[in-house]
Amino acid sequence: MKTTCVVSPTVSFESEVEGEPSILPFTNEPVFVIDKLNQSSLQPFCQGGIMFFKHAMRNWMMIVHGAVDEKLAVLITRALPHAKETHFETLTWLGHVRKWCDTVTCAPPATVVFQLAFFPYCCALDGGEVIRFTGNVTWTMRTLAALLAAKLKCNVDVLRIMFQGLPTKSLDFVAEFQEAVFEVKFYACMHPRVCLL
């Protein structure tokens, strides 16, 4: 008998940090334990290994499940499905630089630290103006929209990022698109309270 379970992509937590936690560097490693008696934790992706995959600047991190011994490339593409070896300048595990195809042991949990390579992108506006920027493999369209809103001094909600005439989704990764050229469209933004009047 096959059973389908829904696993939440987020883990709730309490923060003891003053200020906005989303922009602070991580100061402590999270503690992550798989309770083998809790049936909800016994999903097929829980194979006994955990990798903390984090940026060297300590401002981005993802927790990845995998086998106890697994190739780094497999673990990384589980976190960033579009990632390629060229997207990273360095990958470090246990204080040593590793290669994309190296195997890491993830029990106890492995911490893999990465330095990113940056790539040129551009966004064309309706009036012909082009905004050039460099991005990396972790950037989403939401990240790009925030950058554009800051550069254009406008509300992020009025921007739509297009690729070859089609709208992108906010959680699409910038690096998953074959070409590095996006179009930016402006749309009216109505506040929900205005609609109620």
Backbone hydrogen bonds, N-H to C=O, Kabsch-Sander energy under -0.5 kcal/mol:
donor,donor_aa,acceptor,acceptor_aa,energy
5,C,3,T,-0.5
7,V,5,C,-0.6
8,S,6,V,-0.5
23,I,20,E,-1.5
24,L,21,P,-0.9
26,F,58,R,-2.0
32,F,30,P,-0.5
35,D,33,V,-0.7
36,K,34,I,-0.9
38,N,35,D,-1.2
39,Q,37,L,-0.8
41,S,38,N,-1.7
42,L,39,Q,-1.2
43,Q,41,S,-1.0
46,C,43,Q,-1.9
47,Q,45,F,-1.3
49,G,66,G,-2.5
50,I,106,C,-2.5
51,M,64,V,-2.9
52,F,110,A,-3.6
53,F,51,M,-0.7
53,F,62,M,-3.0
54,K,52,F,-0.7
54,K,112,V,-2.6
55,H,60,W,-2.5
56,A,114,F,-2.4
58,R,55,H,-2.1
62,M,53,F,-2.2
64,V,51,M,-2.8
66,G,49,G,-2.1
68,V,47,Q,-0.6
70,E,68,V,-0.5
70,E,104,V,-2.2
72,L,102,D,-3.3
73,A,100,W,-1.4
75,L,71,K,-1.9
76,I,72,L,-2.8
77,T,73,A,-2.3
78,R,74,V,-0.9
79,A,75,L,-1.2
79,A,76,I,-0.5
80,L,76,I,-3.3
83,A,80,L,-2.4
87,H,84,K,-1.8
88,F,85,E,-1.5
89,E,115,Q,-2.4
90,T,115,Q,-1.3
91,L,98,R,-0.5
92,T,113,V,-3.3
93,W,96,H,-2.4
94,L,111,T,-0.6
96,H,93,W,-1.6
98,R,91,L,-3.9
102,D,99,K,-1.8
104,V,70,E,-2.8
106,C,68,V,-4.1
106,C,104,V,-0.6
110,A,50,I,-2.4
112,V,52,F,-2.7
112,V,110,A,-0.6
113,V,92,T,-2.7
113,V,111,T,-0.6
114,F,54,K,-2.2
115,Q,90,T,-2.1
117,A,87,H,-2.3
119,F,135,G,-2.6
121,Y,133,F,-2.9
122,C,180,A,-2.3
123,C,131,I,-2.5
124,A,182,F,-3.0
125,L,129,E,-3.2
128,G,125,L,-1.8
131,I,123,C,-2.8
132,R,130,V,-0.6
133,F,121,Y,-2.3
135,G,119,F,-2.3
139,W,136,N,-1.4
141,M,172,D,-2.2
142,R,170,S,-2.1
144,L,140,T,-2.2
145,A,141,M,-2.8
146,A,142,R,-2.0
147,L,143,T,-2.1
148,L,144,L,-2.8
149,A,145,A,-2.7
150,A,146,A,-2.0
151,K,147,L,-2.3
152,L,148,L,-3.0
153,K,149,A,-0.9
154,C,149,A,-2.0
158,V,155,N,-1.7
159,L,156,V,-1.4
160,R,185,K,-2.3
162,M,160,R,-0.5
162,M,183,E,-3.4
163,F,166,L,-3.0
166,L,163,F,-1.9
168,T,161,I,-2.4
172,D,169,K,-1.8
174,V,139,W,-2.0
176,E,173,F,-1.2
177,F,174,V,-1.3
182,F,122,C,-2.6
183,E,162,M,-2.5
184,V,124,A,-2.6
185,K,160,R,-2.8
187,Y,158,V,-2.9
190,M,188,A,-0.5
194,V,191,H,-1.1
195,C,191,H,-1.1
196,L,192,P,-0.9
197,L,193,R,-0.7
197,L,194,V,-0.7
